[in-house]
Amino acid sequence: MMRLTTLAFCLVTASSAVAQTISVEELAPSPVQPRVPETREHVERVEATKGSIASLRGLDKVNGKSTDVDVQTGGSVEVFGLIVTMRECRYPTENPSGDAFAYLTIRDRQDGKVFFDGWMIASSPALSALDHRRYDVWVLRCKSD
């Protein structure tokens, strides 16, 4: 117990003898720099025309068979046991044979399970693709009557 008291006394005495004053200076805040420089690219706006018919291609990945079908706006068509419903189809006004895109809902014929619901783009089918283990369906073109 005596050793502990002596040690505590030495620490208290030493800390008061070594005490220093520390001055704190106010620093001006540094200017905040964005982590990623802000750049705005000009995106060209392309006018689109609504079409009434979309041409689709279906592929059975197991046996390699493919089929092309046309579907009307608001209509449905069966492609290898999948029901494909098209809500809307558009294409560039200035280039009708250009990049078409269609809003499709693709579901199973038997249980109605939805495999895809969204916009599909003809020039980039992998950008928004059907996720099915056996079948692929993609947009080829969109046309008016």
C-alpha positions as CSV (number, residue, x, y, z in Angstrom):
1,M,0.0,0.0,0.0
2,M,2.9,2.3,0.8
3,R,4.4,1.8,-2.7
4,L,1.1,2.7,-4.3
5,T,0.8,5.9,-2.3
6,T,4.4,6.9,-3.1
7,L,3.8,6.2,-6.8
8,A,0.7,8.4,-6.9
9,F,2.5,11.2,-5.1
10,C,5.4,11.0,-7.6
11,L,3.0,11.2,-10.6
12,V,1.1,14.2,-9.2
13,T,4.3,16.0,-8.4
14,A,5.8,15.2,-11.9
15,S,2.7,16.2,-13.8
16,S,2.6,19.7,-12.2
17,A,6.3,20.3,-12.8
18,V,6.0,19.3,-16.5
19,A,2.8,21.2,-17.2
20,Q,2.8,23.3,-20.3
21,T,0.6,25.9,-21.8
22,I,-0.8,25.1,-25.2
23,S,-2.0,27.9,-27.4
24,V,-4.8,27.2,-29.9
25,E,-5.0,29.4,-33.0
26,E,-8.1,29.9,-35.1
27,L,-7.5,28.7,-38.6
28,A,-9.5,30.0,-41.5
29,P,-11.6,27.3,-43.1
30,S,-10.1,26.0,-46.3
31,P,-12.1,26.4,-49.4
32,V,-14.2,23.3,-50.1
33,Q,-13.2,21.6,-53.4
34,P,-15.6,19.1,-55.0
35,R,-14.3,15.6,-55.0
36,V,-15.4,15.1,-58.5
37,P,-15.1,18.1,-60.9
38,E,-18.6,19.1,-62.1
39,T,-18.8,18.7,-65.8
40,R,-22.0,19.0,-67.8
41,E,-22.1,17.3,-71.2
42,H,-24.5,18.5,-73.8
43,V,-27.0,15.8,-74.5
44,E,-28.7,16.0,-77.9
45,R,-32.4,15.7,-77.6
46,V,-34.0,13.6,-80.4
47,E,-37.7,13.8,-81.1
48,A,-39.5,10.5,-81.1
49,T,-42.6,9.3,-82.9
50,K,-45.0,6.8,-81.5
51,G,-45.3,3.7,-83.5
52,S,-48.2,1.2,-83.6
53,I,-46.3,-2.0,-84.3
54,A,-43.1,-3.4,-82.8
55,S,-41.1,-6.2,-84.5
56,L,-39.5,-8.5,-81.9
57,R,-37.2,-11.5,-82.1
58,G,-37.3,-14.4,-79.8
59,L,-34.5,-17.0,-79.3
60,D,-34.7,-20.4,-77.7
61,K,-31.2,-20.7,-76.3
62,V,-31.4,-24.5,-75.8
63,N,-32.1,-25.5,-79.4
64,G,-31.0,-22.3,-81.2
65,K,-34.3,-21.6,-82.9
66,S,-35.4,-18.0,-83.4
67,T,-38.6,-16.4,-84.5
68,D,-39.7,-12.9,-85.5
69,V,-43.1,-11.6,-84.5
70,D,-45.0,-8.3,-84.7
71,V,-47.1,-7.0,-81.9
72,Q,-49.6,-4.1,-81.9
73,T,-49.6,-1.3,-79.3
74,G,-51.7,-2.6,-76.4
75,G,-51.6,-6.1,-77.8
76,S,-49.9,-9.4,-76.7
77,V,-48.2,-12.1,-78.6
78,E,-46.8,-15.5,-77.6
79,V,-43.1,-16.2,-78.1
80,F,-41.9,-19.7,-77.1
81,G,-44.4,-19.9,-74.2
82,L,-43.8,-16.3,-73.0
83,I,-46.6,-13.7,-73.3
84,V,-45.2,-10.4,-74.6
85,T,-47.4,-7.4,-74.1
86,M,-46.4,-4.0,-75.7
87,R,-47.6,-0.8,-74.1
88,E,-45.8,1.7,-76.3
89,C,-43.2,1.8,-79.1
90,R,-41.2,4.8,-80.3
91,Y,-38.6,5.6,-83.0
92,P,-36.6,8.7,-83.9
93,T,-38.7,11.0,-86.1
94,E,-35.9,12.0,-88.4
95,N,-34.7,8.4,-88.8
96,P,-37.6,5.8,-88.8
97,S,-35.2,2.9,-89.4
98,G,-33.0,4.1,-86.5
99,D,-33.0,3.2,-82.8
100,A,-36.4,1.9,-81.8
101,F,-37.4,1.3,-78.2
102,A,-40.5,-0.3,-76.8
103,Y,-42.1,-0.7,-73.3
104,L,-42.7,-4.5,-72.9
105,T,-44.0,-6.8,-70.2
106,I,-42.9,-10.4,-70.6
107,R,-44.5,-13.0,-68.4
108,D,-44.8,-16.8,-68.2
109,R,-47.9,-18.2,-70.0
110,Q,-48.6,-20.8,-67.3
111,D,-48.2,-19.0,-63.9
112,G,-48.1,-15.3,-65.0
113,K,-44.7,-14.7,-63.4
114,V,-43.3,-11.4,-64.8
115,F,-39.7,-11.8,-66.2
116,F,-39.4,-8.3,-67.6
117,D,-41.3,-5.0,-67.4
118,G,-39.7,-1.9,-68.8
119,W,-38.2,-0.2,-71.8
120,M,-36.2,-2.3,-74.2
121,I,-33.8,-0.6,-76.7
122,A,-33.2,-2.1,-80.2
123,S,-29.6,-0.9,-80.5
124,S,-28.6,-2.0,-76.9
125,P,-30.6,-5.1,-76.0
126,A,-28.2,-6.0,-73.2
127,L,-28.8,-2.6,-71.5
128,S,-32.2,-3.6,-70.4
129,A,-32.6,-7.3,-71.1
130,L,-35.0,-10.1,-70.4
131,D,-33.6,-12.3,-67.6
132,H,-34.7,-15.8,-68.5
133,R,-32.7,-19.0,-68.3
134,R,-33.9,-20.4,-71.6
135,Y,-35.4,-17.6,-73.8
136,D,-34.3,-14.2,-75.1
137,V,-36.6,-11.6,-76.6
138,W,-35.5,-8.2,-78.0
139,V,-36.8,-5.3,-80.1
140,L,-35.8,-5.1,-83.7
141,R,-37.8,-2.1,-84.9
142,C,-40.9,0.0,-84.4
143,K,-43.1,1.1,-87.2
144,S,-46.4,2.9,-87.9
145,D,-49.3,1.5,-89.9
